């Protein structure tokens, strides 16, 4: 079994799938949620909403930064 470093969450990516994977890996590294099934549960829907929000915020920040120049 591989060890997952759960101290950092990378939510600065512009890719929705990478943000979602990073959130799932972080939560699986926690003691409280390590035995949860994230693929077919209601928790997966909440993670998708959070990942979508992070994705949208990163995209908007990127567009604002590019318009400054």
Secondary structure, 3 states (H helix, E strand, C coil): CCCCCCCCCCCCCCCHHHHHHHHHHHHHCCCCCCCCCCCCCHHHHHHHHHHHHHHHHHHHHHHHHHHCC
